């Protein structure tokens, strides 16, 4: 279909839309949803403000030594458990992609078992390991009673770290698979070993894919440390429970714990944002500035 011919030099173009009036969409549903959310939020705030909550008690225990000690234990356990989980995750991700069937089968069993059983169950198994192995050590050299070694800290570290390693292994494996296989082949042609190729070529490029889910796992680990309260590890929720068992201020101490959890997660989320931004630079295609030669032409 051809456009109709203009009748004269001053005739208006039938396809010109500049003379039309622009009408903004009303978005009635958006405003209604916002009103409902605000009303619900106001009702929640009113309930907390007028409920039987002693807010001075919240302020009193927010910086109590027991709460701060639990906060330190929570952060420390998060760091140590994630360090163990990342180390195991990288190791077993490499093993599961190994051509060696023994290593591959061992890694697959590890991932299957620790992803397939509840974390709480694993913590209880580690804490009660003395019922299976009364003594542990190296025969003829070192020998300890398991009940002395498997403290709440050690049981929590092993339970959280080994469980995290199974999930991290799949994250790392996905990151490795995201790298172009041609780069591995190119590294082989110049004589690089498989381990050197992984360390210097594959993993640095895979970090852009690995960092976001690992950041989420770190944030989840902060909250997962609360599960360790069942085996008497003195993290922040455990200490808050100990206090409200004594003074019966249950909701106040739970609010204190929630405030500190939110504070730690907020700091970690900010750090994750900048870390992702740093590693995402290699994946962003930017327009190349014109060269001086082309500009002068």
Secondary structure, 3 states (H helix, E strand, C coil): CCCCCCCCCCCCCCCCCCCCCCCCCCCHHHHHHHHHHHHHHHHHHHHHHHCCCCHHHHHHHHCCHHHHHHHHHHHHHHHHHHHHHHHHHHHHHHHHCCCCHHHHHHHHHHHHHHHHCCHHHHHHHHHCHHHCCCEEEECCCEEEEHHHHCCHHHHHHHHHHHHHHHHHHHHHHHHHHCCCHHHHHHHHHCCCCHHHHHHHHHHHHHHHHHHHHHHHHHHHHHHHHHHHHHHCCCCHHHHHHHHHHHHCCHHHHHHHHHHHHHHHHHHHHHHHHHHHHHHHHHHCCCCCCCCHHHHHC
